[in-house]
Amino acid sequence: MRPINLVEPIDTNAPWFHVHRWPVFNLGFRSLFLAGGLWAACSMLVWLLILSGHFAWQAAFPATLWHAHEMIFGFAGVVAVGFLLTASQNWTGATTLNGLPLCLLTCIWVVTRILLLVSPDPILMALAGQSAFWLFAICHFSLVLLSTNSKNNYIFIYVLSGVCIANISFLLLIAFGAYSLAATFTQIAVLMFTLLIGLIGGRVIPFFTARGLSLQDQVRTPKVDKLLLVASTIGLVGFVTANVFSGPLNPGYLILVAALLHLFRAIKWFNVGVFNVPLLWSLHAAYLATGFGLLWFALTFIFILPHGKDALHLITVGGIGLMILAMMARVSLGHTSRPLKPHWLINLAFAVCLVAAVIRAFGPLFISPHVAWLISGTLWVSSFICFVWVYFPILTRPRIDGRRG
């Protein structure tokens, strides 16, 4: 009598068995941009439900810290990694993370997001997940740059490592109940992201502007670029010294120098023609918001003003958020061999995200802060839903030219 096989054999030809071979895992920007865009909308929606009393926060630490962590270290962090993994392939010509390793990195990030949201005591698991994500990404990124002797890009290793340290410190402080100091590390991370915006913006904004407007030459400010890097680093160190180690120096004056240099570059790069190109005006607007946000943040220290969080949100929503939206939109089109003409919904998303930044930063000065937060958050969610709606098929399908990437 023939034995009965109670275990179905695995169909190795099934699509799910080769998930890591799907186009979405061909290059870092695909899965990580898609994950970041989805989480930007979903995590903000959860935050709005918490603010409006429709979602009961279960974890032992404050929901405000979860929100800050997920926006800065979750959303902005994963997009930064996706961009740098993709850009480093262009810089060096070396193959960067793809296939099964990229699938694993994405899964680590996704699982960590779920644990932080649903577990009543998620800190140790989040610490493990975030540590694994950052170390995996930074080690691979560093190996690519070091093996190709790409010295001009080593600075990005330091910045990513700094964000990683801030993230781990944040989670450790929460584990020990030091919530106020943990919140300070989210501000440190925001300043690190402004440094990153200064570095990447200095490379791409003048270049994209010259290409997009068919200009013969791009605006170059090499001396200001070097000075800005030094000023941003000194401002960051000054902020850490004053707010973590209770140093006597007022960091506002140091941050003010960096802010003014950002604004100087924004003026130098500006060309009235950018208003006709959404992929350009969005980048210029995001960079300007970063400069003004830093200026406002510096002044809150110098004159002891009460609106430091509003200034930070001008940076996080208008600077980091809009910059990410614009860069994801452009990079995704370019690296899938599509024309650099975004869908009209993306153009609308740029405008909506900018309005969200203005309302979040300045709304609490004129209307109920709670109302301003809800309006701004709703606009933010709408802008990233537009991104996911338009770019999901772009990021999950092969390149138009048939090449891998």
N, C-alpha and C positions, 0 to 999 in steps of 0.2 A: 504494500500500500504506500502511495506517495505521501511523504510528510507534508504537513500544512505549514507554510511560512507565515508566521504571525507578524513579522516585521517587514514592512514595505521597504524595498531597496530605495536608496536615495537617487533621485533623478539628477544626475550631474549636468544634464543639458537644460535643466529648468533655469529661467532667467534669474530667479532669486539666488541660485547657487553661485552665480557670477556677478554679484552686486558690485564688487570692486572694479569690474570691467565696464560698468556703465559710464557713459560720457561725463556724468556729473563728477566723477573721480579722476578725470584726465589731468587736471591741473588745479592747484590750490584755490584759485579764485572761484571756481565753480561751486564746489560744495560749501566752502566757508562763507562766500558772499551770500549764497542762498540761505544758509543757516542763520547768518547774521541778520539778513533782511526779515526773515520770518520771526526771529526772536525779538527784533526791535519792535515789531507790531504786537506780538503776543504778550511779551513781558510788560509793555506799557499798558496794554488792555487790562492785564491783571492788576497793575498799579492803580488804574482808574477805578476798577471795581473795589479795591481796598479803600481808596479815598472816598468813594461814594457810599461805603458801608454795605456793599453787596457781596463782599468776599471776606470771610473771617480769617485773619492771619493766625497761623497755628504755631509757628516757630517761637523759640524762647527769646530770640534777639529782635530788635525793632524792625518793622517792615521797611522803614526808610533806608536802613542799611542794605537790605536785600535789593531794593530798587537801585540804589547807587552802585552796588556791586555788579548787578546784571547789566546796567547801562554802560558802565565803564570797562570792567574786566570781562564781562560776558560778551556783549554786543560789539563794542569798539575793539576789544581785544581780538576777537576772532576775525574781524574784517581786516585789522592791521596785519595779522599773521597771513591771511589769504593773499593780501596785496603783496607783501614782502616775499612770500614764497614764489609768487608769479613773477614779480619784478626781478628777483635774483636770477631767474632763468634767462631773462633778457640781458641782464648785466654781465653774466658770466658765460652763457652758452651751455652751462651744465644742466642736466636733467634734475628737476626738483621733485618734491613729494608728489606721488600719484599712485593710482591703483589701490592695492590693499593697505599700505601704510597711511595714505590719505584717508581712506575709509575708516581706519582705526582711529586716527586723530579726530575726525569728525564725530565718531561715535562717543569718544571720551568726552568731548565738549557737550554733546547732546545729553548724555546720561547725567553729567554734572548739573546741567540746567534743571533737569527733572527732579533730581534729588534735593536741590536747594529750594524747589518750589513745594514739593509734597511731603518731605520728611519733617517731622516735628523737631528733630535734633540733627541737622544735616552737616554741621561744621566739619567734623573729622572726615566724612566722606567727600565733602566739597574740597577740603584741603588736599586730599589725595588726588581727586580728579583734576583740580586746577593745576596742581604741581606736575602731574603727568602731562597735561596738555602743554603747559609752557615749556617744560624740559624737553619734550619730544620735538616741539616746533623749533625752539631755540637751538638745540643741538644739531638738528638737520640743517637749519638755515646757516649756522656758523660753519658747519662742515663744508657746505657749498662755497661759501665765501673764502674760507681759509684754503681749501684745496685748489682754488683758482687764483689765489693771491689777489683778491679783489679788495685792496686796501682802502679804496675810496668809500667803500660801503661798510667797513667795520663798525662805524658809528652806530649803525642800526642794531648790531648785536648788543651794544651797551644799553641802548634805549629799551629794547625788548626785555633785556635782563632786569633793568630798573623797574619796568612795569610788573614783571614777574615777582620781584622782591616786594614791591608795594602790595601786590595781591596776596601773597603768602602772609605778609605782616598783618594785613587787614583781617584775614581769617583767624590768625592766631590771637589777635587782640579780642576778636569777638568770642573766641573760645574761653578767654580769661575774663570776659565781661567788661573789658575796657572799651565801651562803645564810643565814647567821645574821641578817644585817640584813634580808634578805627576809622571814624569819619574823616579825620585829618588825612589819613592815608589815601582816601578817595580823592581829596583835593591835590595831594602830591601826584597821584596818577593823572589827574586832569592837566596839571602843569607839564608832566612828561609827554602827554599827547599833544600839547601845544608845541613842544620842542619837535616832536615828530612831524607835526603839520608844517612847521618852519622848514624842516629838512626836505620833506617830500614836495611841499608847495614851491620851494625855491627851485626845484628841478623841473616840475611839470607845468606850473601855471604859466610862466613866461614862454615855455616851449609850446604848450598847447595853444596859447594865445597867438603866437606867431604863425603856427600851422593853420589854426582855425580861421584866421583873418587874412591869410596869404601875405603876410608881411615878409620883407626881405631879411630882416634881422630880428632876433628876439632881444628883449631887454635883459641885460646882465648886470648884476650887482655883486660881484665876487667879494669885495671888501666888506660890504654890509652883511653878506651871508655869513662870513666868518665871525664878524663882530656879534651878530645875532646868536650864533651858536654859543659863544662865550657868555654873552649876557643872559641867555636862557638858562645855561648851566649854573651860573652864579646865582641867579634869581631862585632857581630850584633849591640849591644848597642853602641859600639864605632862609627860604621858607621852612625847610626841614629843621635847620638849626633853631629857628625861632619857635616853631610850633611843636616839635617833637622833643627837643632838648632844652627848651625854655631859654634860648639865647637872647641877649639884650638888643640885638640889631633888629630894626624894623624892616621886614622883607619887602614892604611896599615900594621903597625906593629902588630896590634891585629889580623887582618885577616891572616897575614903571619903565626902566631903560629898555627891556625886552619888548614891552608893548609898543613903545614909540618906534622902535626899529621895525617891528611888524607893520605898523601903519605906514611908515616911510616906504617900505617895499610895496605895499598895496597900492600906494599912489603912483609909484614909479611904473608898476606893471599895468596900470589901468589904460585901457583904450576904449573910446566910446563905442567902438564896433562890437564889443562883447555883448551889448544889450540885444543884439540880433541873433546871438548864438547861445541857446540855453545851456549847453555843456560848458560854456565859458563863463557866463555871468553867474552861474551857480557856484563855480569854483572861486571867483573873485569875491562874491558876497560872503561865502563861508570864511575865506581868509580875512576879510574885513571884520566880520563878526568876532573872529578869534582875537584880532588886535584890539578892538574896542572892549571886548570882554575882559582881556588882560588889563587894559587901562583902568577900567572900572574896578576890577578886583584889587589892583594896586592902590587905588585911591581910597578904598574902604579901609586899608591898613594905615595909610598916611593920615587920613582925617577921621579915623575911627567911625566910619559910616556903618549903618546897620544892614546893608543890603548885599553882603558878600555872596550869599547863596544865589541871589538873582543874577549877579555878575557871572558867577560860575555857570549858570544855566544859559547865559548868552553864549558862552564858550561851548558848552556841551551840546546844546540843541542847534544853535546857529553855526558854530564853528565846526566841531567834530561831526555832528549829525549830518549837516548839509554837505560838508566835505566828503564824508563817507558815501552819501547818496550819489553825489556827482561823480566821484571816482569809480564807484561800482558800476554806474551806468555807462561810463566811457570805456573802462577796462573790459567790461563784459562784451561790449560791441566789438572793440578792437581785437580781442583775443579769440573771438569766434568768427572773425573775418566778415563782419557785417558793416554796412555803412555807418558812419558816425552821425547818424540822424535819429535821435531817440523818439520813441512813441510820444504822442501828445500827452498821454497820461503821465509820463515821466517829467515832461516840462511842467505840468501842473503840480506834480509832487515836489519839484524844486521850490516852487512858489509857496506851496502849502507849508513845507518844512520851515521856510524862512519866516513866514507869518507866525508859525508856532513858536519860533525862537523869540520873536519880538513880543508876543503876548506873554510868554513865560517870564521873560526878563523884566519887561516894563509894566505888564498888566497889574501886578500886585501893588504898584505905586498909585494906581488910580481906581481899581475895583477890588472886590473881595479876593484875597490871594487864592482861596479855595476855588472860586469860579475861574480865575485865570489859569490855575493848574489844570482844571478839567478841560477847558477849551483848548489849551495848548496841547495836552496829551491826546485829545481826540484828533486834532490836526496831525500830530506826529504819527499816530496809528494809520490815518488815512494815507499819508504820504508813502509809508513803507508797504502798505497793502498794494498801492499802485505799483511799487517796484516789484514786489513778488508776482503780481498778476502778469506783468509784462515780461519779466525776466525768467520766470520759471521755465518756460519752454526753451528759451535761449541757453540757459545754463545746464539744462538736462539733455540737450540734443548735440550731436556732433557739429564740429565746425562746418561752415558752408563749403569751404575749399577742400574738405575731406582730410585735412591734416589732423594729427593728434594734438590736442591742446584745449 
